[in-house]
Amino acid sequence: MTLRAVHERYLRIGLRDLLALLLMLALALLLGMLIASIAGWGRHGAVLGIIALIALAMLAIFLEPANRPTVGMAKTDFRSGELRGPEISTVLLDISRAVSSTLNLKELLRLLTQRTAAACGADVCSIFLWDPSGDRVVPMISQTASGEQLEELWEQFKHLGSLTGDQIPPLIATIEGRTPIVLNDPATSPLVPRQWVEMFRLKAVLSVPLIRQDRVIGGLILHQMTEGKGFSDEQVFLATTIASQVALAIENAKLFQATQERLRESETLLAVSQSVSSTLDLKETLQRVAREAAIAAEADSSGAYLLDPTQGVIRPFASHGLPDWVSKPFQRTPLSLRGFPLVQEAFDRRAPVYSRDVPTDPRCAHPAIRRLGFTSCLVAPMIAKEKFIGVLFLVWWQKSHTFTPEQLRLMDGVARQAAMAIDNASAYHEIEELNIGLEEKIAKRTRELSEINTALEESHRRLQELDRAKSDFLLNVSHELRTPLTAIKGSLDNLLDGITGHLSEPQQRYLIRIQANADRLVRLINDLLDLARIEEGRFQVTPTLFSLAGLAGELLDSLRPVAGGKSLELRLTGRQDPLLVHADRDKVGQVLMNLIGNAIKFTPSGGSVEVELTGEEEELAAVRITDTGDGIPAEELPRIFDKFYQVQLGLETKAKGTGLGLSIAKGLVELQGGRIWAESQVGHGSTFFFTLPRRPPAELRNTGLLDGRGDDR
């Protein structure tokens, strides 16, 4: 027996042959172990004996006469129509291998149609998928048993896109009935159009539904072109069995294809997003949008239009792949939303809209479109933040393009990615324009401020010069006035003392008045001199350790007659101990005299003036002078220590001053390391505070209290 004969014998092994083979192998194993045990062979000898018996059993099976009767089998050809179990198993195994060899839908359909046609004795096998949304079938592939595809005839089906029931009655009847239909004489069947019989040379037709999980997904059509054969029951059974595997394979391939398309869609959208979002230049963004859209849709050319809401048109801004003769007209031709139904439809639906056959589509009847002469087009609206900003226009010039739902979804995603990038670029462009305007304004304001600062600095310099000149003038004038005033005061004192003789009462009265004004003029001159020295930094203080309470008591006693004249109560409160401070006693007395004198002067009759001394802090002593006068308005408090400034009150007419006292007091306190301030409320009197160091200033500075670094208890 040849190896080919052995192989053919192997292919004819049925179920019972397999069971018999297994039984014989088991018996050979037991027999070999028994013989080895009786003969006393050892372990290796027993193994060799068992192997020999198994080989003899298998040889007996394969060398059995080929014409031995086999249950359920017959030696036959697939095309004869007489199929038995082994042949069916072989076919199904072959189909199963073909199904598992690829998940590419196109390749899978090619393998399935060829193997199914060959297995079922057909000349041609065709596969159609069911579109339940439109009660139509979509032609997928048609192939002969030899593997030849009927391209010319199949193109006629594909051009239609999908077929209705009256175009392919046998398949529709199969799908609706969910059962196979056999037409061994199609020329006489009402289910087969007459033109089909001649066009496809039909001699027999078998239509089988493709059912997956109780759902019809399409159908197989097998047909023979040889007279007198027809399809047998076995072939119908085999075709039905194969159809279930085909349905499963197609569903798996479609699922894989959908997954791959989703992956490609995500990759495409990511690439588009990265490309169009990598720049914020609006023109460059639009150019990239047009290019990426054309690449993603495999279009010949593309254009990006932006909405001009003021005119109700979309204007071209960028293009990709346009022929030279189209480029210039494109750039200057805006599209009206109302004049282009396809654009208006995309705008209204907020989804991509296409035309597969532009020359016959009434939505594309505008002369501008017809003049360009492209075959297919797609309009995808660009929407950002729920706002329509423009469209992507894609065209196919020569070949008609069929748009799948997946392509439409992809283009919708591309358009939305593009819209976001354009919106960002537009926002950036607006911000840039605003920034340029702001920069120009800031530069202008900066120049103006610089000029103002220069003028202010010049004014400040001149004011400083004037202030120095004024101080020099005051010093000179004060000195010049002081000399004759000293002589005048001396002469007045001599006259009043009677050195020159007896004075009458009117003479004495006049001389006393002259003396008072001379004293006032001397005080004014002294104030001017003190202020000038303080401002020039030439004022000398001689600090010593003295009793602040003692000084305050002396001054109050000297002022009681003046206060008594207005029926004012003068009180010294607070620390009763000496309360030593380290300062210039005369200058502190000058400050106290000024503040207490002002309190007496601006307090109406019957009021009171209180001087309170505190020294809770170790480093500083504090003086508080409170009166019951009319108070100072809050808006004037910040200016009361300015030189020559006088508070505008009703009592001002009764108690005028030079406006220098508080300014001098502030300078004297600060020269000695203290601080002075005031608090007041109109109608509730005023309170003036100042502090003095209780230790030498150098020690005080080392504690950090004077510059804010010390303890703030």
Secondary structure by P-SEA (a helix, b strand, c coil): ccaaaaaaaaaaccaaaaaaaaaaaaaaaaaaaaaaaaacccaaaaaaaaaaaaaaaaaaaaacccccccccccccccccccccaaaaaaaaaaaaaaaaccccaaaaaaaaaaaaaaaacccbbbbbbbcccccbbbbccccccccccaaaaaaaaaaaccccccccaaaaaaaaacbbbbcccccccccccaaaaaaacccbbbbbbbccccccccbbbbbbccccccccaaaaaaaaaaaaaaaaaaaaaaaaaaaaaaaaaaaaaaaaaaaaaccccaaaaaaaaaaaaaaaaccccbbbbbbcccccbbbbcccccccccaaaaaaabbbbccccaaaaaaaaacbbbbbcccccccccccaaaaaaccccbbbbbbbccccccbbbbbbbccbbbbbcaaaaaaaaaaaaaaaaaaaaaaaaaaaaaaaaaaaaaaaaaaaaaaaaaaaaaaaaaaaaaaaaaaaaaaaaaaaaaaaaaaaaaaaaaaaaacccccccaaaaaaaaaaaaaaaaaaaaaaaaaaaaaaaaccbbbbbbbccaaaaaaaaaaaaaaaaaaabbbbbbbcccccccccccaaaaaaaaaaaaaaaaaacccccbbbbbbbcccccbbbbbbbbcccccccccccccccccccccccccccccccccaaaaaaaaaaaacccccccccccbbbbbbbbbbcccaaaaaaacccccccccc
